[in-house]
Amino acid sequence: MNNTQNLQECVRTNLELYFKELGDSNPSNLWEMVNNCVEKPLLEVVMQKANSNQSKAAEMLGITRNTLRKKLITHHLI
């Protein structure tokens, strides 16, 4: 199993656990919830790997530096 498959399996396992704990209740805004849960730690790890260099981090993420900066501000990381 490669790293991408490991990450996908981790997400799948946790989503299944989330739905199990949710029981008969219906989730709302699931897309937004998952994105918010994933985006902040992704930004934190990438910024660490890039030694806080926003240009390098943006390149690693495949987004513009301006978009990265907006996301960092949104998540109170700068």
N, C-alpha and C positions, 0 to 999 in steps of 0.2 A: 504494500500500500504506500503510495507516495504522499508527500506533505499536503497536497491539495485534497486528496481523498481523506486524509486524517482530519483536516479542518472541516470538511463537509460532514464527516461522520460525527464530529464533536457537536456541530450545529444541529444536526438531525437528532442526535440523542437528547440534547437539551430542549429542543422544541417538543419532542415526544413527552419528556418529563413535564414540561410546562402544560401541555394539553391534559396530561394525566392528572396533575394537581388542580387544573381548572374544573375538572369534572364535567357536569352537564351545562355549565355556564358557557356562553358564547363570548369569544374574545372580540375586542374592538380595537381598531387602529393597530393591528398586528404588524403590518408593514412598517409603520413608523416606530413601533416599539422595538422591533428587531434591529432596524437601522440605527436607532439611538444607542442600543446596547452594544452594537458592534463598532460603530464609528469612533467613539471616544477612545476605547482601548487601542484601536487600529492607529489612530493619530498619535497617541502616546508612544506606542512602540516604534512607529516609523520615525517620529521626531527624535527618539533616543538613538536609533540606528543611524540617523543622519546627523548626529551630534548637534541637534537644534538648528541645523541649516535648513531653512524653509525652502530654498530653491532645490536642494538635493532631495528633500522629503517630497516635494511636489512632483519631482521627476519620478521618484520611486512609486508614487501613487498614481501617476498618469493623469494628474490634474494640473491646472495652472497654479502659480504661486498665490495669486489673488484669491482663488477659490479655497486653497489651503488656509490662507490667513483668515478668511471668513469663518471656516469651520473651526479653526483653533479658537477664535473669539467666541463663537457660539457655545463651545464646550468649556469655556473659561480656562483654556490652556495657555493663553497669553494675556 
